[in-house]
Amino acid sequence: MPGVAKSRGCEACSAPLPAPSRAASGGKAPGGRPARYCSRACRQRAFRQRAERRAPPQAEPAGRGLPPSLDAFVGRERELSRLRTLLRSSRLLTLTGPGGVGKTRLALELAGSVRGARTGRAQWVALDSLRDGELLPQALAAALGVRERGGRAGIEALVHALGTRTTLVVLDNCEHLADACAQLAATLLARCPRLRILATSRETLRVPGEVVFRVAELSLTPAGEDHDLAGLLRSEAVRLFLERARTSDATFELGRGEARTVAEICRRLDGLPLAIELAAGRAGSLSLTGILHGLDDQLSLLTDGSRTGPGRHRELGAAIDWSHRLLDPLERVVFRRLSVLGGGFNAEGAAAVCADGEGGGSGGGDRDGDGHGDGDRHRDRDDVGDGSLPAGGIDHIGRYDVVGHHGIVPRTDGIGPPAPHHLVRPEQVLRVICALEAKSLIVRVHGDEPRGAARFRQLSAIRAYGRDRLAEAGELHDTWSRALDWLAGQAAGAAGAGAFPDTAEGPLIEEQENLAAAVVYAASRADDRHVPLAFALARLQYGQEQLTAARALLSGVLERVQGCEDRGAALALAARSAYLQDDHTAALDLAQEAVAVERAGQHPARLANALDALAAARLCRGEFSDAVAVFAECLAVVRTLGRPLDLALCRHHLAWALLQTGRTTEAERLMQECLPELEAAAPMGQLTAALHTTGAIRLAQGDLAAAERRFAEVLLKTPAGESFHALYPLEGLVMVAAERGELQRSLRLYAAASAIRRRIDTEPEAHWWGQVEAVVARVKERVHPSGVSAAMAAGRRLRGARLVAYALRGTQVRSMVHGSAHDESRDRVATFGQPPLTERESAVAALVAEGMTNQQIASHLGLSKSTVAGHLDRVRDKLGVRSRTQIAVRVAGRPEGPEPGN
């Protein structure tokens, strides 16, 4: 209508425009131009639209985009967060790992989280069906929807289509075309500045700038620990099993107590996602217990995967066979022979088991069992090509081709003509181990690596596949024979280390699982090596207080060594195991027979070992005077051997027996003589026992300060975590606190130590425990019952670093920080109060002493987790310590607050 202003809306969203800021503007913006947009966001959106319209037309690759996710993604939250960061900062990111570990599914989830992934910015290229690397550019172009126009073909067409667009290309399953994928990726990344590539492969591409992320198995619940349902569900593997079980059977419900069965299934499967999904698929037809029992033959049970997925994902054996086909002949031989080492291996053990002897194995022909043959190491690698086809391509007749009724047909089962048996030399094994790790057929075992020796293992399903190949090759018994020889040699070396091998801490602990398997194998074949191997395993079990298992093994050994020189040693170990189980009568009988056997022989070291076992049996029966006499005879025998460490150990044992009789002066003299040698050469367990004895002697003499220092030193030297090594010093500090009148402290420490004893199920020596109980009973008489209850409850809550910090609070102790093996065992002594900490560092260290994790500290102080980690690194540097326990100990002795000037 005339005279009525026309209503105008925002040109971007059609919303009403805001009223003009000034009436005089006549509906115009302050700048004099009419308002066109309701907000800055709309103005910027319109600007981008105009820019796109002005841009030169460039065909958007149609592509196939990302395949839809048909199932729920479970776990891996930390990995996804880390990968998103890596994908933003790197242009080529490769996910590696063994077959079935979940690389493809993780890559799909990661690519789907990229901005614009579902609108064409992320493109998926599956390479599992491609066999010829020369056809890779054409396959990639087809997957991306790139057409060849204007004379451009192959890589040139790809470069033109991708141009300067922001694109993420996912290359799934690159391992069989590793060389071709590497060359193509390098070319495209160099010429397409806004292209990023995410690759999945069982081995790295080895392209400059490549960032490699090793995809690990899903998290598991620790074996042997008692968890409630909530604790079990924190395991990613358990959650995945339950999710897939409910998918395969809508009526699936977890029954009472079945969560632990699921956790055990996942442990048996090493947390491998493909294996877990296949096992969960059986939940509709088998009970959980039936699935667990069926895992004795994993490769037969774990089949019938998704019909729509790649063939290698439909059964576990196919996934592993895919990787096996890509190995060269030497790698195949070593791969299958490693399958006998189920407990893992280092380079030395692998060489001993996998390398052929002087005879060079067993003849020629196809020893591989899968028809590949072992080949000749001098064959040119070009004859093998990329590992899946001969270098000459699909028309080339070679070890991967057969001649059928219709001409030349490429083999798809990986079977080729027989080849001469390949001999494996020891010096070749390390290189092959590195190659197998790079191809994800073995994995590195992370943890303590003594003497810098890295350890590896095969996942259980891969090991089962390797055992099948080993049996088919006819090499099973020869390989086991080499393994038995090597383990028997290791056991003999550990046994010959000193006069008291039962208490030594030998290197065989790393090989315990292999040793147990070797004992079973040797027993099944009535092999003569069964006796030394079983004896060595029993020693390990004795050291770990697995006494029932140790005694069972020793019973079998004693039946087979009636007239053998090892009989006395076996009797001595059986006696030690019996008295630790409070079977004092059997212990005494076994020890006396051991001494009788060794007296008839001509081996002083063996006699000393038997006498030590007899004296210990007497000691546990409370026959202290008799024990002193036998220990004295043992000491006299050991003096003739010329072994300083054995002499020091024997003096310590005699000193402990003398202490029980009240002869503290003689005991103190013996400890002064033996302690320097023990500090210099004894294993940590034997040293901490000797330091505890010294503290107990000082306590008996009434020197509370010296006793406290020794007990505190033992506590510092014990390994992290709950173990019986930490209990004796804690109980010593209980008695020190009681004698000083610190009654509440005494009760707290007593409650904490008792709780640990219950949790790890270990019993103390009767005489020692009697002293502790007598002291605590006197303390309870002097404290009101409510105060006793409160102190005991507070003590039971003390664990880990908080317990150590509380136990050492106020003690005058020095922190021994041990250097690495390459530092020639140098020790650095740092006293409390010296290193300066800032106020923030002091606060972080104090919270560590309270047992908080980095995440808890970050929440408490309002910091990021990475900032807390940085503060802790500086705290460790300033205090000269490594572990959180050592930080807690140092905090316990530091004055409150930061150092002046900080």
N, C-alpha and C positions, 0 to 999 in steps of 0.2 A: 504494500500500500504506500502511496506517496506520504512522505514525511516520517516513515518508520525505518530505522536502520536495519539493514539486512544482517541476520545472525550468521556469524562465521565460526567454523570449527578448525581444530588442529589438522594440518595437511597430512600428518603421519598417522594419527590414531582417531581423528574425527571428534575428539573430546572438545567440549566448549572451551574457548580461549579465556584466560583470566581477564578480569576487568582491568582497564588501563590504569596506570598508577596516577595519572593526573587527568582531571576532567577536561582540562583545556587541550589535552592532546588529541581530542576528537577520535579516540579509539586507536591512536597510533602509539607505538612504542616510544620511549623517551628519545630514541635516536631519530625519530621522525618517520620511520618506515612501519607499515602495518605489521602487526604481530601475526605470524604464520604457524607457530608451534606452541604447544602448551607447556613444554619443559625442555630442558637441555638434552635429556635422553632422546626425545623425539627429534630434536634438531640434528643430533649425531647420527641417529638411524637414517634420517633422510639423506644426510651427507654421504653415508656409506652406499646407499642405494644409487645415488647419482654417480658415485665413483665407479660402481660396478657397471652401470649402463654405458659409461664413457670408455671402459676398458676394452681393448681389442678382443674380439670374440676368440675363444679358445675352447675347443671341445673338452668337456669334462669327461674323463674316462668313466664309462658306464660301470664297469667292474662288477664283481659279485658281492662286494661289501664283506661283512662279517657273517659267518654262519650263525644261525640262531642258537642260543643256549637252551637246551631242552631239559636240563636238570639243574638243581641248585648247586651253587659253588660253596664248598665247605672249607673253613679254615684259611690258613695262609694270609691272615690280615697283615702281619709284619712284612712278609715277602712282598705283598702288593704295594704297601706303602713305600718300601725301599725301591721297588722296581719303577714306580711312578717317578720318583726322584731321578733315578738313573736314565729313564727314557727322556726326561726333559733336558738332561745335560749331555747326552751322548746320541750320536746319529746311527750307530750300529750296536744293538744290544742282543746278545746271544744267550738263550736259556739252554743250558746243558744238563745232562743227567741221564741215568739209566732208563731203559725202556720201561714204561709203565709208571714213571715217577710223577707224571702229571704236567709235563711241559706244555703240551698242546692246550689243555684246559686252562692252565695258568696264563698262557699267552692270549687266549681268547678273552679271558676276564680282564686282563690288562689292556688289551686293545680296545675293548668295549668301554673302558673308562676314559679314553682319550676324547677330548672335546671335538664334537662333530663326527665321532666314529660311525654313528648310524646314518649319517647323511653323506657318506662317500669319502670322508677323510681317511678312513682306515680300510685297507683292502687285504683280503685273505687269499693266500696262494698255497694250496696243498700240493706237495711235491712227491708224496709217497708212491704214486702210480707212474711217475716219470723215471725212465731208466737210462736215457741217453743225455749226458750233460750238454751236448752240442745243441739240443733242442730246448734248453732252459729259457733263452730269451723269448722264443715263440710261445712257450707254455705260460710265461709270465705275462706276455702281451694278451693272450687269450683270457687269462684270469682277470686282468685289469680292464678288459673290453677295449683294448687299443687296436685300431685298424691301421693297416699299412696303406698309406696314401702318399702321393707326391713323390714317389720313388724312394720313400723311407721304409726300411724294413729292419727287423731285429732290434738291436740295441738303439739304433738311431730313432726308430719309431717310439720306443719307450722313453727316450730322453725328450723327444718333442712333446709327447703326451703329458709327461709329468712336469716338464718345464720348471716353473718357479712356484708351483702349487705346494701348499702345505699338505703332505701326504705321509701316512704311515703304511708301509707295506709289511705284512707278516709273511715270512717264508717258513712254512711249517714242514719239518722233517727233512733237513738238509744233509744228514750225515752221509748218505750214499752218493751224493753229488757235491761233496764238500769243495772240491777244487773249482768246479763250475760256478757254484754259488759264491765262492770267495771272489772270483774274477768279476762276476756280474755285479756284486754288491760294491766292489771298489770302483768300478766304472760309473755306476749310477750315482753313487754318493759324491763322486768328484764332479759330475756334470749337472746334478740336480740339487741346488743348494738348500732347498727346503724339504728334501726327502729324508725320512727316517726309516730304518729297517729294523724290524724285530724278527729274529730268527730263532727257531727251535732246532736243536741238533744234539746228537749223542756225542759229538766231538766239536771242538771249536773250529771256526772258519780261518782263524789266524790272518785277519785283515788288519792293517794299521788303523788304530783308533777303535778297534772292537772292544767292547766291555762285556766280560763274560760273567754270567750269574749262574752258579751251580744250584740247581733245584734239588733240595734235600727231601728225604722222606718226611711224612707227616709226623708230628710230635706224638710220643707214646707216654704212657704212664710208666714210671720206673718199676722194673721187675722186683718182686719180693716185698714191696711196700703195701701196707694195708690202707686203701683209700675208700672214702665213702663215695656215693653215686656222684655227688657234685664234683669231687676230685677227679673221678674217672672221666667225666664229661668234659673236663678241661683238655683232654687229649683230642687233638684234631682227628687222629685215626679212628678213635671210638665214635666221634660224632659223624664222620663220613660213613662208617659201617651202619650206624643206626638210620641215617638218612636214606641210604640206598636200600636197606632192608625193608623199610616202610614203603619205598617206591615199588619194590618187587612183590610185596605182600601187604596189602592195605590193612590186614588184620594183625600184623606183627606187633607184639607188645613185649617189652622187656620184663621178664619175670624176676622174682626175688632172687638175688644172688647171681643173676646172669650177666650183670655188667662186668664182673671180673672175668667171666668166660669170654666176653667180647674183647676185653683188654688183652687177654692172652692170645686170642686169634690175631689181633692186630700186631702184637709183639712177634708172633711166629712169622708173620708176613712182612716184618721189618718196616711197617708203616708205609708200604708201597701202595699208592692209591689204586692202580689198576687191579692188583691182587685183592685188595680189600673190597672193591666194588664187585669183582667176580665172586668172592666168597659170600658177600651179602646177598648176591643174587640167588644163592642156594637156600636162603632163609625160608622160602616158601615151601621147600620140599624136605629140608633137613632141620633137625633141632640144632641149637647152638653147640651143644656138646658133640653132635654128629659132625658138624662142620670142623670143629677143632680136631677131632680124631682123623678126619679126612685129610688134614693138612700134612699127614705123613707122606702123602703123594700129591704134592701141590699141583704139579703140571697136569695131572689127570683131573683133579677136582675143579681147577680154576679155568673153566671153559665157558662157552655159551654166552659171550658178551653181546653187545648191541649189534644187530644185523645192519644197522645203517652206518656204523662207524667203520674206520679203516680195518682191513683184515688183520693187521697186527694188533689191534685192540680187542679182537673177539676172543682170544684166549691168551693166557700168559706165555705159553710156550712159543707162540708165533711172534710175540713181541721180542722175546729174547733171541729167537732164531734170526730175526731181521738183523740184529746187531752182529750175531755170530757170522753171518755170511760176509760181512764187510772186513773180517780179519784176514790177515795174510797167513800163510801156512805156519810160520813160527809162532805167531800170536795164538793160533788155535791150539797148538800143542801145549803151550804154557797155560793158557786159559783153562783147559780141561783138567790139567794136573793140579792146578791150584785148588780145585774143588774139594780135595781131601783135607784142606786146612780150614775147617769151618770156624775156628776161633780167631781167624785173622793171621797175618804174617808180615814179616819185614823182609827186606831184600835178602838177608842171609838165609832165612828159613826157606824162602821161595826158591833160591838158587839150589839149596840142598835137596829139595823135593822135586823140582822140575828138571834139573839138568841130568842128562844121561851119564852113566858111568863109563868105565873104560870100554865096555862092550858096545856102547852106543845104542842102547835100546834093544829092540827085538825085531830085527829083520826089516824087510821092505814091504812094499805093497801099500794098500790103503789102510793105514793104521788109525785113521781119524774116526772111523765109525760112521761118519755122516757122508762118506764117499768123497770128501774133498781131497783126501790125501794130504800129506804133510809137505810135499814139494821139495824143491831143492833151493836152499837159501841163496844160491848163486844165480837163480833165475832173475832176470831183469824185472824190476817193479813195473815197467811199462807193459809187461805181459798181463798184468792184473788190472791195470787201469784204475778206475776209482773204487774198486772193490766190489762192484756189483755186476759189471760187464767188462769184457776184454776191451783193450784200448782201441781195437779196430772197429768197435761198434757192433750193432746187432747182426750184421752180415758176416762177422768174423767167426770162424769156427775155432773155439778155444775151450778152456776148461769150464766155461759156463754155458756151453751150447751142446746140443745133442742132434743127431741125424735121425729124423723120423721118416715115416712113410711119405710125408709130403715135403721133404726137404729139410733144411736147417731150421731148427726150432730153438729159440733161446730157453734155457732152463730157468725155471722159477723157484726150484726147490733148493738151489745152491749146491747140488751134487754134481761132481765132475768126475773125470777119469782118474784111475788110481795113479798115485805118484810115489816115488821112493820115500821111505820113512826119514823124516828130518831129525838130525841129531841136535840136541840143545846143549850148548856150552854154558858153563856157569856165568861167564862174563856177559852173555847175551840177555840174561834174565832181567837185570835191572832196567835195561832199555825197554824190554817188552812190558814190564810192569807199568812204566810211565805211559806207554802207548795204550795199554788196557784202561788205565785211569782216564786218559784223554778221551777214550771212546766209551766211557761210562759203564764198563763191564766190571770194574772194581771201584771201590770208594775208599777214600782216606778216612782212617779212624782218628777223630779229633780227641785230644786228651793229653795225658802225660806221655812224653816220649823220651824215655831215659836214653842218655848218650846220643841224643839227636837221631835215633833210629825211627823213621816214620813207619807206621803200620797201616795195612790195608786189609780189606775184607771183600768178599763177594756177598751180595744180598742173598737171602736164603733161596729164593726162587731161581736166581741165576746160578747159584751153586748146585741146585738140584739138576738143572739143565746140563751143567758142566759134568756132573757125575754120570749122567746118562751117556754123554759123548765119550767119557773116559772108559766106561764099561764097553760101549760099542767098539771102541778102538782096541780093546783087549789089553789096555795098559793099567787097569785098576790095581791089580796086585803088585805089579812092579813099582807103581807110584807109592802105594802104601808102604812097601818095603823100604823105599828110600826115606819116607817120613818116619817110620819106626827107627831106622838107623840114626837119623838126625836127632830125634827126641831122646833116644837112649844115650847118645853122646852128650847132649845137654844135661841130662840127669846125672850122668857119671861125673861131669865137670862140677856140678853143684854139690854132689855128695863128697867129692874129694877135697873140698875147700878147707876143711878143718876137722878137729876131733869131735865137734858137736854139730853135725849137719842138720839135726832135727830142728834146731833153733836158728839156723842161718836163714837170711833173707836172700834167696837166690833169684836169678833172672827168669827161672821157669814160670814164675807167676803169670807172665804174659801169655804163656803157652798152655795154660791150664785146660782150656776147652779142647785144644788140639790133643793134649795129653790124655784127657778122658776118652776122646774118640779112639785114640790109638790103643788104649787099654782094652776097650771093647773089641776092637778089630783083632788085636793079638790074641785075646782070649778065645774068640770064635774060631781061630785057626790053630790053637794050641802052639803058638809061637813062643820060642824060648825068650824072646825079648819082653814077654808079658810081665815077668817078675820085676826087672828093674824099672819098667815104666809104671807098674802099679805101685811100687814102693815110692817112686818119686811123687806120684799123685797123692798118695797117702800123706806124705810129708807136707805137701801144700795144704791139704784139707786139715791137717793138724794145726798148722799155723793160722788157719782161718777159723779154728774152733768148730769145724764140721766133724765132730768126733765120732759120731755113729758111722758115717760113711768111711772115715779113715780106718776105724776098727774092722769094719766089714772087709775092706780091701786087704788089710793086714792078715786077717784070718785066712784068706785065700793064698796070700803069699807064704805064710808059715806052713801051709799044707804042702807047698811045692818046693820048699827049701830046707828039707830035713837035714841034709848033710852039706848045705851050701855055706860059704863064708858070710853070706848076707843074713843068715838066720839070727845072729846075735843083734845086729842092727835093727832088724825087724821086730825082735822081741823088746828091745829098748823103746822103740817108738810106740809099740802097742802098750807098754807100761805107762808111758807118759800120757797117752790118750785115755787110758783107764783111770788114772788118778785125777785127771781133769773132770771126769764124769762121776767123781766120788766113788768109784768102784775100787776102794783101797785094797781089798783082799786080792783081786785079780791083778792090780798094779804091782803089788809086792811079789806075787808069784812069778809074773812075767819078768820083772826086773831081776829077780834072783836067778832065774833060768838064763837070762841074757848074760849075767856076770859069769855064771858057770861055763857057758859056751865060750866066752871070750877068754877066760882064764886058760882054757885048753888050747887056745890058739897062740900065735906068736905076733900079735898085732897090738902094740900098746895103745894106739889111738882108738881102736875099737873097744878095748878094755876100758879106757877112760870114759867113753860114751856110755857104756853099760853101767859103770860105777856111778856116773852122774844121774842116770835114770833111777838107780836103786836108792841113792841118797834123797832124791826128790820124792820118791814114794814113801820113804821113812818120814820125811818132813811133813808130808800131807797127812800122815797118820798121827802126827803129834809126837813122834819119837825123835825128839830134837838131838839128844846126845848121840844116838846111833847115827843120825844123819850127819852130824859133825864128823864122826869117825870115818864114815864112808867118803865124805867130801875131802877129808884130809888125805885118804889113800889116793883118791882121784887126782888131787893136786900133786902128789909125789910122782904119779905116773906121767902126768902132763909135763912136769919139769924135764923129763928125759927127751921130749919131742923137739925142743927148741923152737916152739911156736909161740911168740909173744902174745898174740891175741887169744889163743886158747888158754894160755896161762892166766891172762887177765880175767877171762870169763870164769875160770875155775875159782880164782880168788874171790870174785864177787859172789859166787854161789856159796862158798864157805862162809863169807862174811855174813850173808843173810841168815844162814843157819846159826852162826854164833850169836847173832842179835836175838834170836828166839830164846836162846839159853841165858840171856842177860850179860854175855861177855862183850860188852860194847867197846872196850878198849882194844881188844884183839880185832874185832870187826872193823873198827876205825882204821887201824894200821893196815889191814888188808886192802881197804878201799883206797887209801892213800897210795898204795903201791899199784893198784890196777886201774884207777880212774884215768890217768894220762893216756895209757894205751887204748882204753875204750873210747875216749874222746877223739883219738886220732884215727882209729881204724874200725871200730865196731859199727854195725848197722844201727839205725836210729832206734829200733825197738829195744835192742840190748843196751844201748847207751841210756835211754830213758829209764829202764829198769834199774840200772846201776845208780843213776842220780837219785832215784826214789829211795833206794837202800841207804844212800848217804844221808838223805833228809830224815829217814826213819831213825838212823843212828843218832843224829843230832837231836831229834825230838826226845829220844830215850834219855839222852844226857841232859836234857833241860835247856838246850840252846835253841830257844824258839825262833830267834831271828835267822840263824843259820839254816834251821829246818825249813822255815818259810821260804827262804831264797832258793833252796834246792827244789822244793815242791813247785814253786812258781816257774823255775827254769824248765822242769819237766813239762809243765803245762804249755809253756811256750813252744817247746820242741815237738810236741805231738802233732800229728797231721790234723788238718781241718776236718770237721765232722765228728760225729759221735763214735768213739771207739773205747775199748777197755784200757788203752794206753793212758787216756785222760782221767780215768776213775781213781787210780791210786793216788796221784798228786792232789786231786780234789779232796779225797778222804783224809789225806795228810793235813791239808789246810783246815779241814773240819776240826781236827784235834788241836792244831795250833791256835785257832780262834777260841776254842773252849778253854784252853789253858790260860789264855790272855783275858778271859772274862768277857769276850765278845760273843755273848750267848745267841743273840738273834742271827748274827752272821754264821755262826757254827750250824745252826739249825737250817738256815737257807741252803748252805752248801751241801749239807747232808741230804736234804730233800732233793736237790738237783741231781746229785750223784746217784741216789737210789732210783730216781726216775729213769736215768740213763741206763742203769743196770737192768731195769725191767724192760726197757724198750729194746735193748740189744741182746737181752737174755744171756747174761754172763754172771758167773758166780765168783766171788773173791776167795782168796785163801782163807781158810777157817780161822787161823790164829790172828791174822791181820783184821779180819772182819770182827772178831771178838773184841779187839781193842777199840775199834771204831764204835761198836754198839755200846760198849761200857761207858765210853766218854759221852755219847749222846744221851744215854740214860741219866747220867749225872746232870747234864745240862737241863733236861726236861724236868728234873726235880726242882730246879732253881727258877723255872719260868712258869708263869701262870698258864693254865691250859689254853685259855683263849689266845695268849701270846704264842704258844707253841703252834696252835692251828694256823694262825695268821702267818707265822714265819715259814712253816712247812708249805703252805699254799703259795706263798711268794717264791719259794725256792723251786717248786715244781714248774713255775712259769719261766724260769731262767733257762735259756737254751743258747747254743751257738756262741756268737761273738759277745752277746750280752752276758752270758755266763762267764766267759773267759775274762771279760773286762771287770766284772764284779769280783771274781775270785782273786784277781791280781791288783785290785784297788788298794793303794797304800803300800804295796810290797816294794821292796828295794831290789828290783830285778833289771837286768840289762837285756835288751832285745838283740838276739843274734840273727843277723840277716845273711843268709847263705847266698853266695854268688852262684853262677851257673857252672856246669862242668868244664866249660872252656876257660873259666877264671881260675883254674887250678885250686878249686875248693877254698878260695880266700873268704874269710869271714870279716864282716864289718860290724863293729859294736857301736851302737848309738844309744846314748842315755836319754832319759826322759827330760823334757823341758828345754832342750837345746834348739831344735829347729823352729824358726819363727813361722807362725801361721797368721794369716789375716783373720779378721773377725768372721767373715763368711766361711773361710776354710775351716775354722774352728767349729762353727755351727754344723757344717756338713759332717765333719769327723765325729762330732758328738752324736749325731743321729745315726751314723754308721755303727757306733758303739752300742746304740740301743737296738740294733738289729734291723733297721729299716732298709728297704731296697732303694735303688736310685729313683724309681717312680714315686715311692712314698715320700722320699726326701724332697723331690721336686714339688709335689703337692703341698707338703708341709711348709716349704719356704717360698712358694710361689715362683719357682724357677722352671726352666725347661729341663727335660731329662738329660739332654746333651750338655747343658751348663753344669749340672751336677757332676756328670762324668768328667768334665774338664777340671772342676775343683778337686775331685778325687785324684786325678792324675798329678796335680800339683802337690796335694797332700802327701802322696806316695813319694814323690821326688824329694820333698823337703824332709820327710821323716826317714827316708831311706828304707822303706818297707815295700812289700808287694801285695800282701793279701788284706782283705777287710778285717780279718781277725787280728792281724798285727796292728792295723790302725786302731782297733778297739782297745788293744792292750796299751798302746802308746797313749791314747786319750785317757785311760784310767790313771796313768801316772803323771799327766801334765797338769799344771795349775790351771784354774778356770780362766777363760777369756783369752784374748790374743796377746801376743808378746807386745811390749811397749814399742810404740812407733808404728804399729801395723793396724 
